[in-house]
Amino acid sequence: MGSKSAALMLILGCLLLISSAKSEKLKVGFYDETCPHAEEIVREAVNKFVSINSGLAAGLIRMHFHDCFVRGCDGSLLLDSVPGHPLAEKDNVANNPSLRGFEVIDEAKARVEEACPKTVSCADILAFAARDSSLTAGYIGYGVPSGRRDGRISLSDDVLQGNIPPPSLSADQLRDNFNNKGLSLDEMVTLSGSHSIGVSHCSAFSSRLSGFNATFDQDPSLHPGFAASLRTSCGSGSGSDPFVFNDFQTPTVLDNKYYGNLIHGKGVLTSDQTLFDSSLTRNLVVGNAQYGSVWAQNFAAAMIKMGKIDVLTGEEGEIRKKCRFIN
């Protein structure tokens, strides 16, 4: 058993070294000569759509996360399912119908193609769009290392096979999930702060409101008043699966108020509230709640690191003409 574990650790270590070598090929300003206005074009598209629907900022950040955690940051999440073939990532239950913002990427890609045909990858456009969403929603800006290539494979079955963490995970399970992607415990808690914007559907946390376990009908970690508010919102009849804001204080602002909510038992998802309830991550939550500017800096750094997960570079993959289809 020991030799098998050692061999597995060696294989994982080699894979991380390969991934690190690839990520080093990314650089800020990759398109300065070949498509100097690419980032500006993407930012204009993001600002246009977010000004109409502020919720798209959260959608684009989440889309980048879901792309990177499955097959790496290769734009595979953007591919449409093709009749007669296995479903694509975007049609997995973890993504459909909750993921939003595909129309933003479509417009940005079309405009970039007009300016610089066959030059800028969809994977990079998505990374730019996530950064621009962070900037628009929370004034958190950072340089995006680019040079990613687009993947040609997108499989729904890959999404939930230890990749995208479900909302029911504990802090220990979240740590392991992010560690498998090369991200630290601190980075996991930092990136969870993206839940300060966006919404969660009631189906993702309804088990916390009733029938929780044999001892408690309601999750005891939930603030009673907050639980009552969630129950009212979820029973409003506003849709087959109503939604609530992840952060009731500043729902459209990317800030550190999310962490204060957790301290007071007002995290919407199990995977949110566990970050404060667990001794593993409680101090990180308290620190992020106290020092918003430090959290914002760390969030930018964690987004940059996440954007380097298992990237394709050089001659790998392709540069798609349209993000929904391989060439």
Buried (B, 14 or more C-beta within 10 A) or exposed (E): EEEEEEEEEEEEEEEEEEBEEBBEBBEEEBBEEEBEEBBEBBBBBBBEBBEEEBBBBBBBBBBBBBBBBBBBBBBBBBBEBEEEEEBBBBBBEBBBEBBBBBEBBBBBBBBBBEBBEEBBBBBBBBBBBBBBBBBBBBEBEBEBBBBBBBBBBBBBEBBBEEBBBEBBBBBEBBBBBBEEBBBEBBBBBBBBBBBBBBBBBBBBBBBBBEEBEEEEEBBBBBBEEBBEBBBEBBEEEEEEEBBBBBBBEBBBBBBBBBBBBBEEBBBBBBBBBBBBBBEBBBEBBBBBBEBBEEBBBBBBEBBBBBBBBBBBBEEBBBBBBBBBEBE
